[in-house]
Amino acid sequence: MIIRGERIRELREERGYALADLAQRANISISYLSEIERGAKKPSLRTMDRIADALNVNKSQLVQIDEGEQSVGLGEKIRLIRESKAMTLSDFAHQVGISVSYLSEIERGNVYPAVHTLRAIAENLEVSVSNLVGRGGSLGAKLRMAREEQGLTQAELARSAGLSPGLIGQIEHGKVQPSLQTIEKVAGVLGTSPCYFIIDEAGVEDMVHLMSTDLRDLLADPNVQAVLRLICNCTEQELKFILDFIKLYKRSGSGPDLEVQ
C-alpha cells in the first residue's frame, strides 16, 4: 500500500488547513502528520481513515494499492476499489447479489467470501480475482475459503489431513507452496478436486507460479495432458461420473493397468 502524502498536503492546502488544523481534526500529532505528508512515515489504515474523514474524501484518494503487495487485506482492497468507483456499500451489494451486512463483514475482514461471491465481486469491480487475493496467494485463499465453508478450523483440517496446523496456516497466508501430496490430502478432506486449488483464472503464468515443482512435472507428463484434453469439454455430470469412478477404482485397490492412448 502506497500512502499519497503529497495528495494529503494538496487537499489540506486546498481547504486552507494548516498542519495543526488537520492534525487536530484527525487526532494525530503535527509532527506525525508532517512525516506522513513527506513520505517518511507509513500510517495504519485506521489513521488513514481519520485523515480521510478530516479531509472529507474517500480514503481511496489517499492510498494507492500496490498489486504486488500482500499486506493489504482482501476486504480493504474491495473497499478501496469500490470507493474509487463511487459505489455505496448498498449499491455494490445489490450489484453483486449479496446482503449489505455480508459485504460490510467482508470489507471489515471479519468473513472471507465464498468462491462464487469473490468472483462476482471481482467481476463487478472490473478486476481479476488474482488482483484481489494477491499474486501467489490465491491457492491459500482458496484453501481458506473451502475450509471455512465447511466450518473447519485450521487445526481440524490439519488433523484430518495428517498435517500440522502450522503448515495449513502458512499455505493460507501464501508463505509456502504445498507439494502435490499435500494438496491431495487437503482436497480429500474437503471433498474437492486438487485442480480447484491449482487452476487460477489469472492466466497460465500465475497458475504455473502457484505450482510446486513436482506438480509442474506431473502436468508435463504426456499421459496427464492427454487425460486433461479428454475431460476439458465434459459436462458437470460427466465429470462427476469420472471422478466417482476414479474414487471407486482407487478404493478397490485392484484392476487392470490403464493406459491412455
C-alpha positions in Angstrom: 0.0 0.0 0.0 1.4 3.4 -1.0 0.4 6.5 1.0 0.0 9.5 -1.2 1.5 12.1 1.2 1.7 14.8 -1.5 -2.0 14.4 -2.1 -2.8 14.8 1.6 -0.9 18.0 1.6 -2.6 19.2 -1.6 -6.1 18.6 -0.2 -5.1 20.1 3.2 -3.9 23.3 1.5 -7.0 23.4 -0.8 -9.1 23.5 2.3 -7.0 26.2 3.9 -5.9 24.0 6.8 -2.6 24.4 8.5 -0.8 21.3 9.6 -2.0 21.9 13.1 -5.6 22.2 11.9 -5.7 18.9 10.1 -3.7 17.1 12.8 -6.3 18.2 15.4 -9.2 17.1 13.2 -7.5 13.7 12.6 -6.5 13.4 16.2 -2.8 12.9 15.4 0.3 14.9 16.3 1.5 17.7 14.0 5.0 16.1 13.6 3.5 12.7 12.6 1.2 14.3 10.0 4.2 16.2 8.6 6.1 13.0 8.3 3.2 11.3 6.5 3.0 14.1 4.0 6.7 13.9 3.3 6.5 10.1 2.9 8.7 9.5 5.9 6.0 7.5 7.8 3.6 4.8 6.8 0.5 5.2 8.9 -2.0 2.5 9.7 -5.3 2.1 7.8 -7.1 3.4 10.9 -5.1 6.6 10.9 -5.7 7.0 7.1 -9.5 6.6 7.9 -9.2 9.6 10.3 -7.3 11.7 7.8 -9.7 10.9 5.0 -12.7 11.8 7.3 -11.0 15.1 8.4 -10.5 16.0 4.7 -14.0 14.7 3.8 -12.7 12.5 1.0 -12.7 8.7 0.2 -9.6 7.0 1.5 -9.0 5.7 -2.0 -7.8 9.2 -2.9 -5.1 9.0 -0.4 -4.0 5.4 -0.8 -2.6 3.6 -3.9 -2.8 -0.2 -3.9 0.4 -2.0 -5.0 -0.8 -5.2 -6.7 2.3 -7.0 -5.7 1.9 -6.2 -2.0 0.3 -8.7 0.4 -0.1 -6.5 3.5 -3.5 -5.0 2.5 -6.3 -7.4 3.3 -8.9 -8.6 0.8 -11.6 -6.5 2.5 -9.6 -3.3 2.4 -8.8 -3.8 -1.3 -12.5 -4.4 -2.1 -13.5 -1.3 -0.1 -10.8 0.9 -1.7 -11.7 -0.1 -5.3 -15.4 0.2 -4.6 -15.0 3.7 -3.2 -12.7 4.7 -6.1 -15.7 3.8 -8.4 -18.0 6.0 -6.2 -20.2 3.0 -5.3 -22.0 2.9 -2.0 -22.0 -0.2 0.1 -25.7 -0.7 -0.6 -25.4 -0.2 -4.3 -22.5 -2.6 -4.7 -24.0 -5.3 -2.5 -27.1 -5.2 -4.7 -25.0 -5.3 -7.8 -23.1 -8.4 -6.6 -26.3 -10.0 -5.3 -25.4 -10.2 -1.6 -26.7 -8.5 1.5 -25.3 -5.2 2.7 -24.4 -6.7 6.1 -22.5 -9.6 4.4 -20.5 -7.1 2.2 -19.7 -5.0 5.2 -18.4 -8.0 7.1 -16.2 -8.9 4.1 -14.8 -5.4 3.8 -14.0 -5.3 7.5 -12.2 -8.6 7.2 -14.5 -10.4 9.6 -15.5 -13.1 7.0 -14.0 -14.4 3.8 -16.3 -14.6 0.8 -17.2 -17.9 -0.9 -15.6 -18.6 -4.2 -18.6 -17.6 -6.3 -19.1 -14.4 -4.3 -15.4 -13.5 -4.7 -15.7 -14.0 -8.5 -18.9 -11.8 -8.6 -17.1 -9.1 -6.5 -14.1 -9.1 -8.9 -16.3 -9.0 -12.0 -18.3 -6.0 -10.7 -15.1 -4.2 -9.7 -13.7 -5.0 -13.1 -10.5 -6.6 -11.8 -9.2 -10.1 -11.8 -9.6 -12.4 -8.8 -5.8 -12.6 -8.6 -5.6 -8.8 -8.1 -7.9 -9.1 -5.1 -6.3 -12.1 -3.4 -2.7 -11.2 -4.4 -0.2 -12.9 -6.7 0.9 -16.2 -5.3 -1.7 -16.2 -2.6 -4.8 -17.4 -4.4 -4.1 -21.1 -3.6 -4.0 -20.2 0.1 -7.1 -18.0 -0.3 -9.0 -20.8 -2.0 -7.9 -23.2 0.8 -9.2 -20.8 3.5 -12.5 -20.3 1.6 -13.1 -24.1 1.2 -12.1 -24.8 4.9 -14.3 -22.0 6.3 -17.3 -23.0 4.1 -17.2 -26.4 5.8 -16.8 -24.9 9.2 -13.4 -26.4 9.9 -10.6 -24.7 11.9 -7.0 -24.9 10.7 -6.3 -27.5 13.5 -9.3 -29.7 12.5 -8.3 -29.7 8.8 -4.7 -30.4 9.7 -5.7 -33.3 11.9 -7.9 -34.9 9.3 -5.3 -34.5 6.6 -2.5 -35.7 8.7 -0.7 -32.4 8.5 0.5 -29.7 11.0 -1.8 -26.7 11.8 1.3 -24.5 11.2 1.6 -25.8 7.7 -2.0 -25.1 6.9 -1.6 -21.6 8.3 1.5 -21.0 6.1 -0.3 -22.2 3.0 -3.3 -20.0 3.6 -1.1 -17.0 4.1 0.9 -17.7 0.9 4.1 -18.3 2.7 4.8 -21.8 1.4 3.8 -23.6 -1.8 2.5 -27.1 -0.9 3.5 -30.3 -2.6 1.1 -32.3 -4.8 0.8 -34.9 -2.0 -0.2 -32.1 0.5 -2.8 -30.7 -2.0 -4.3 -34.1 -2.5 -4.6 -34.7 1.3 -6.3 -31.4 1.8 -8.6 -31.8 -1.2 -9.5 -35.3 0.0 -10.6 -34.0 3.4 -12.5 -31.1 1.9 -14.2 -33.3 -0.7 -13.0 -31.3 -3.7 -10.6 -31.8 -6.6 -7.0 -30.9 -6.3 -7.5 -29.0 -9.5 -9.7 -26.5 -7.7 -6.6 -25.3 -5.7 -4.3 -25.3 -8.7 -6.2 -23.7 -11.5 -6.5 -19.9 -11.3 -8.4 -17.6 -13.6 -5.4 -15.1 -13.6 -3.8 -17.0 -16.5 -1.1 -19.5 -17.3 1.8 -17.6 -15.8 0.1 -17.1 -12.5 -1.1 -20.8 -12.5 2.4 -22.1 -13.1 3.8 -19.7 -10.4 1.4 -21.3 -7.8 2.5 -24.9 -8.6 5.2 -26.8 -6.8 7.9 -28.5 -8.8 6.5 -32.0 -8.6 3.1 -30.8 -9.7 4.6 -29.0 -12.7 6.5 -32.2 -13.6 3.3 -34.2 -13.3 1.4 -31.9 -15.7 4.2 -32.1 -18.2 3.6 -35.8 -18.5 2.1 -36.6 -21.9 -0.4 -39.1 -20.4 -1.7 -36.5 -18.0 -2.1 -33.9 -20.8 -4.0 -36.5 -22.8 -6.4 -37.0 -20.0 -6.9 -33.3 -19.5 -7.6 -32.9 -23.2 -10.3 -35.6 -23.0 -12.1 -34.2 -20.0 -11.9 -30.4 -20.8 -15.2 -30.5 -22.6 -17.0 -32.7 -20.2 -20.3 -31.5 -18.7 -20.6 -31.3 -14.9 -22.5 -34.6 -14.7 -19.9 -36.3 -16.9 -17.0 -35.0 -14.9 -18.7 -36.1 -11.6 -19.2 -39.6 -13.1 -15.4 -39.7 -14.0 -14.4 -38.6 -10.5 -16.7 -41.0 -8.8 -15.3 -43.8 -11.0 -11.7 -42.8 -10.1 -12.6 -42.9 -6.4 -14.2 -46.3 -6.7 -11.2 -47.6 -8.7 -8.8 -46.3 -6.0 -10.8 -47.8 -3.2 -10.8 -51.2 -4.9 -7.0 -51.3 -4.9 -7.0 -53.6 -7.9 -7.8 -53.8 -11.6 -6.0 -53.8 -14.9 -3.4 -51.1 -15.6 -5.0 -48.3 -17.7 -3.0 -46.8 -20.5 -4.0 -43.5 -22.2 -3.9 -43.8 -26.0 
